[in-house]
Amino acid sequence: MHGPQWLERGMKHVWLPYAQMQTALPPLPAVSTQGRTITLADGSELIDGIASWWTACHGYNHPHIRAAVSDQLGRMPHVMFGGLANAPALTLASRLAAMLPGDLERVFFTDSGSVAVEVAMKMAIQYWLNRGRTGRTKLVAFRGGYHGDTMATMAVCDPEEGMHSLYQGALPEHFIADLPVDARSTRALDALLTQSVDSIAAIIVEPLVQGAGGMLFHSPDVLRTLRMLADRHGVLLILDEIFTGFGRTGSMFACEQAGIVPDIITLSKALTAGTMALAATVARTHVFDAFLSDNPMHALMHGPTFMANAMACACANASLDLFERGDWQDQVARIAQQMRTELEPCRNLPHVVDVRVMGAIGVVELDRIRDMNALKAALIAQGVWVRPFRHIVYLTPAFNITAPELGKLTAAIRTVLAHPV
Ligand SMILES: Cc1ncc(COP(=O)(O)O)c(C=O)c1O
C-alpha cells in the first residue's frame, strides 16, 4: 500500500464499514474537500458524484455553513440536552415544524439515521401502550427497504439485504410485505393488516425511493395507498425520509409529492448538509399527546448523550438558510434533465437493464457487476468518486454541481460501462 504514513499505520487498527477486511481495497486518503471536489493525499482530485452518502447537498465547505459552525464552536460547542436548552436546537425544531407538512410539530433529536428510526419505532410502540393497547409491538416494513444497521432497524430492512438470516434469533420479527404497487399487492397488504392489526403498531416505508435497497423508485400512489390503509386499519404510518428529505427527489420532502402527512417522519443525512452528525424524529400532535400523562412511565424513555448538539444544530440551521435563499428546486430540475440526457445512452451498453432518474438521483442498473473492485478502480481512474453497490451505479450529487462537473461524472460512467466489468 502506498500512501501517507497515517494511512498505513492506521489501517492496521481501523475496521471499515461493510467491508470484508481480508480482501477490501484500502480506502483512498482524502485530505481536503471543496465544493464538489475531494482532494487526495497525492494531490489528485476527484469530482464527487454521491455527496458522501447523499449528505453534502450544498457541496463541501460551504462558507455559510462553515461560518455558522465556527461561530457556534467559539460560543458553546455542546451542552447536555437533559435540563439545558440551546438556541440552535430550539430554533431548528421550530423551523423543521414550520417546513414539514401538516402537524408534524414535535422534534426529537438524535445523532444518526438508525437511531432516529429506532426512536420512531419506540414512539409508535409506546403510543399504543400509553393508550392502554398492549401487544401492538410489530411493524409492517417492505421488501427492498433499508432503515439502518442497528439491531432494531435491521429487523425492518429487506430480509436478505438486512441479513435477517445471519442474525437469526437475535432480531425481533416484524411483518415484511411487498409494497402496494398494484391491486394484488394492495389486497395482500390489506389482508395482512386485517388479520394482524392487533399486533401492529405502525407501517414504515422510505417514500418514493428505496435507497440502499437499490435505488428502487415507486409512485406517489403507493404512499397514498399506505396512508389509506393505515387509516382504515388504525395503525401509524412512519415515513423514513433520511435519504429522500431535503430536496433529493425534487420536493423538499418526498411525502409532499403524494400530498400525505405521515404520523412520524425521520430525517438525517442532508439535515446538516453532510457536515455533522444529526438526526430528527418528528411526530404529529396526536402521537405526542399520547405521551402526556400523570404517569412518569408514559414519557418517551430515550436521550442520547449528544442529542441536539449545538454545533450540529447550528450547522442544520445554516443549511436551511441556504435552502431558503437558494434555487435548489431549479438546480435539482436541471440535474435531473442533464442526467436523463447523459445517462440514457447507457441503456445500450452491455449488461445495463435500466436507466432511471428521479430528482437529483440518477441510476444505471446492471444485470450483474462481476468485479466490483475493478469497476470502482476504473471510475477513480476517470477522476470521479462514484461508489457502485449491488448491481447499480448511481449519482446523487450536490445540488450546486456545475453542468461540466456533472458532465464529467456521466461521461465517466458511460466510458467505464462500455467495457463490461
Ligand atoms: C432511508 C434510510 N434510513 C436510515 C438510514 C440509516 O442512517 P445512518 O447510517 O445515519 O444510521 C439510512 C442510511 O443510509 C437511510 O438511507
The ligand as an SDF file (V2000), in Angstrom:
LIG
                    3D

 16 16  0  0  0  0  0  0  0  0999 V2000
  -33.6100    5.5920    4.4570 C   0  0  0  0  0  0  0  0  0  0  0  0
  -32.5190    5.4210    5.4650 C   0  0  0  0  0  0  0  0  0  0  0  0
  -32.8460    5.1930    6.7370 N   0  0  0  0  0  0  0  0  0  0  0  0
  -31.9100    5.0510    7.6870 C   0  0  0  0  0  0  0  0  0  0  0  0
  -30.5730    5.1110    7.3800 C   0  0  0  0  0  0  0  0  0  0  0  0
  -29.5340    4.9290    8.4620 C   0  0  0  0  0  0  0  0  0  0  0  0
  -28.8550    6.1050    8.7100 O   0  0  0  0  0  0  0  0  0  0  0  0
  -27.4280    6.0870    9.4480 P   0  0  0  0  0  0  0  0  0  0  0  0
  -26.4650    5.4530    8.5100 O   0  0  0  0  0  0  0  0  0  0  0  0
  -27.1350    7.5280    9.7160 O   0  0  0  0  0  0  0  0  0  0  0  0
  -27.6070    5.3110   10.7070 O   0  0  0  0  0  0  0  0  0  0  0  0
  -30.1920    5.3540    6.0640 C   0  0  0  0  0  0  0  0  0  0  0  0
  -28.7640    5.3900    5.6800 C   0  0  0  0  0  0  0  0  0  0  0  0
  -28.3910    5.2280    4.5350 O   0  0  0  0  0  0  0  0  0  0  0  0
  -31.1820    5.5000    5.0650 C   0  0  0  0  0  0  0  0  0  0  0  0
  -30.8730    5.7170    3.7800 O   0  0  0  0  0  0  0  0  0  0  0  0
  1  2  1  0
  2  3  1  0
  2 15  2  0
  3  4  2  0
  4  5  1  0
  5  6  1  0
  5 12  2  0
  6  7  1  0
  7  8  1  0
  8  9  2  0
  8 10  1  0
  8 11  1  0
 12 13  1  0
 12 15  1  0
 13 14  2  0
 15 16  1  0
M  END
$$$$
